[in-house]
């Protein structure tokens, strides 16, 4: 094996190393999924399209699996929104089922001492962006003499707010 590795160019050695890393990552992922299945983790919710496919797959026309899937996709595309709504409602119910089952499963995992399997509950909040003034706009207000109303003033030629201020003055 050492002679073989010595004969490889640096690029080939790197490719071999990367291939081995990917294989190991795939194995780890399979082991983790198997472990989660053994611990009874709920299956993910099905989409409306997925529910439609499972209900109509047996009656689909086509010789191969691929042709059946293609025909079902065309049937799904031709359905009206009112007909799809039934499947969308079923999918929504399945999402609720999944959330409830995940909640109880995660509580069970905490009881077992397996906090490492729990999803990250903290939702990342995006920092609020401060609104910066574009150009030379100012935040002063113009008081219309005739009506007594206040309108935001802007620098000349800034579009809508300038035209609003002119209308308020008239």
MOFENWO-V597808 format. One record per residue. RES is the residue in three letters. SS is DSSP state (alpha for helix, beta for strand, coil for the rest). PHI is phi in degrees with one decimal (999 if undefined). PSI is psi in whole degrees, -180 to 180 (NA if undefined). Layout:
# MOFENWO-V597808
RES&SS&PHI&PSI  RES&SS&PHI&PSI
This chain:
# MOFENWO-V597808
UNK&coil&999&-37  UNK&alpha&-66.3&-37  UNK&alpha&-62.9&-39  UNK&alpha&-63.4&-44  UNK&alpha&-67.0&-33  UNK&alpha&-67.8&-30  UNK&alpha&-77.1&-16  UNK&coil&-75.3&146  UNK&coil&-77.5&163  UNK&alpha&-57.9&-37  UNK&alpha&-67.3&-41  UNK&alpha&-67.2&-39  UNK&alpha&-64.3&-41  UNK&alpha&-65.6&-41  UNK&alpha&-64.0&-40  UNK&alpha&-64.7&-42  UNK&alpha&-64.3&-42  UNK&alpha&-65.1&-41  UNK&alpha&-62.1&-42  UNK&alpha&-65.9&-40  UNK&alpha&-62.4&-42  UNK&alpha&-66.0&-39  UNK&alpha&-62.1&-44  UNK&alpha&-66.5&-39  UNK&alpha&-63.9&-40  UNK&alpha&-63.2&-42  UNK&alpha&-63.0&-44  UNK&alpha&-61.1&-42  UNK&alpha&-63.9&-41  UNK&alpha&-65.3&-42  UNK&alpha&-62.2&-43  UNK&alpha&-65.1&-43  UNK&alpha&-63.5&-42  UNK&alpha&-61.9&-42  UNK&alpha&-63.3&-44  UNK&alpha&-63.2&-38  UNK&alpha&-65.3&-42  UNK&alpha&-64.5&-32  UNK&coil&-82.4&-2  UNK&coil&84.1&29  UNK&coil&-65.2&135  UNK&coil&-65.4&151  UNK&coil&-73.7&153  UNK&coil&-66.4&157  UNK&coil&-69.9&149  UNK&coil&-89.7&150  UNK&coil&-83.7&167  UNK&alpha&-59.7&-43  UNK&alpha&-63.4&-40  UNK&alpha&-63.3&-41  UNK&alpha&-64.9&-43  UNK&alpha&-58.9&-45  UNK&alpha&-61.3&-46  UNK&alpha&-67.5&-33  UNK&alpha&-74.6&-33  UNK&alpha&-107.8&5  UNK&coil&-65.6&-41  UNK&coil&-64.5&-35  UNK&coil&-91.3&2  UNK&coil&-70.3&146  UNK&coil&-91.4&147  UNK&coil&140.4&149  UNK&coil&-83.8&-45  UNK&coil&-102.4&168  UNK&alpha&-60.5&-42  UNK&alpha&-62.9&-43  UNK&alpha&-69.1&-35  UNK&alpha&-62.8&-45  UNK&alpha&-62.7&-42  UNK&alpha&-64.2&-44  UNK&alpha&-64.3&-40  UNK&alpha&-65.3&-38  UNK&alpha&-62.9&-42  UNK&alpha&-64.4&-40  UNK&alpha&-62.1&-42  UNK&alpha&-62.7&-41  UNK&alpha&-65.0&-32  UNK&alpha&-81.8&-16  UNK&coil&-64.6&144  UNK&coil&-76.6&161  UNK&alpha&-61.2&-37  UNK&alpha&-63.3&-34  UNK&alpha&-75.5&-34  UNK&alpha&-71.4&-24  UNK&alpha&-58.4&-34  UNK&alpha&-59.9&-47  UNK&alpha&-71.1&-34  UNK&alpha&-65.3&-38  UNK&alpha&-67.3&-41  UNK&alpha&-62.3&-39  UNK&alpha&-66.1&-39  UNK&alpha&-65.2&-41  UNK&alpha&-63.1&-38  UNK&alpha&-67.4&-36  UNK&alpha&-62.6&-42  UNK&alpha&-63.6&-44  UNK&alpha&-56.8&-45  UNK&alpha&-62.6&-45  UNK&alpha&-60.9&-44  UNK&alpha&-64.6&-45  UNK&alpha&-65.9&-39  UNK&alpha&-65.6&-39  UNK&alpha&-61.1&-48  UNK&alpha&-68.9&-37  UNK&alpha&-65.1&-43  UNK&alpha&-65.0&-39  UNK&alpha&-61.8&-40  UNK&alpha&-64.2&-40  UNK&alpha&-66.4&-36  UNK&alpha&-65.0&-41  UNK&alpha&-62.0&-36  UNK&alpha&-77.5&-12  UNK&coil&86.9&26  UNK&coil&-113.2&58  UNK&alpha&-64.0&-19  UNK&alpha&-67.3&-18  UNK&alpha&-91.7&-6  UNK&coil&-81.2&140  UNK&coil&-64.6&159  UNK&coil&-72.9&115  UNK&coil&-84.7&-21  UNK&coil&-73.9&121  UNK&coil&-88.3&133  UNK&coil&-73.6&127  UNK&coil&-99.4&135  UNK&coil&-79.3&138  UNK&coil&-65.4&140  UNK&coil&-72.1&135  UNK&coil&-86.2&135  UNK&coil&-80.1&141  UNK&coil&-83.3&120  UNK&coil&-99.8&144  UNK&coil&-74.1&138  UNK&coil&-90.9&138  UNK&coil&67.0&-139  UNK&coil&-107.8&32  UNK&coil&-68.3&146  UNK&coil&-120.7&162  UNK&coil&-100.4&25  UNK&coil&-78.4&156  UNK&beta&-114.0&143  UNK&beta&-103.1&128  UNK&beta&-97.9&123  UNK&coil&-74.4&131  UNK&coil&-72.1&-38  UNK&coil&-76.2&-39  UNK&coil&-101.1&-24  UNK&coil&77.3&20  UNK&coil&-99.5&154  UNK&beta&-102.0&136  UNK&beta&-131.3&145  UNK&beta&-68.3&134  UNK&coil&-91.3&153  UNK&coil&-141.0&169  UNK&coil&-69.6&158  UNK&coil&-59.8&142  UNK&coil&76.0&26  UNK&coil&-100.9&17  UNK&coil&91.8&-125  UNK&alpha&-62.1&-45  UNK&alpha&-66.0&-32  UNK&alpha&-68.4&-41  UNK&alpha&-68.6&-34  UNK&alpha&-64.9&-41  UNK&alpha&-65.0&-38  UNK&alpha&-65.9&-42  UNK&alpha&-64.6&-38  UNK&alpha&-66.3&-33  UNK&alpha&-71.2&-32  UNK&coil&-77.6&NA
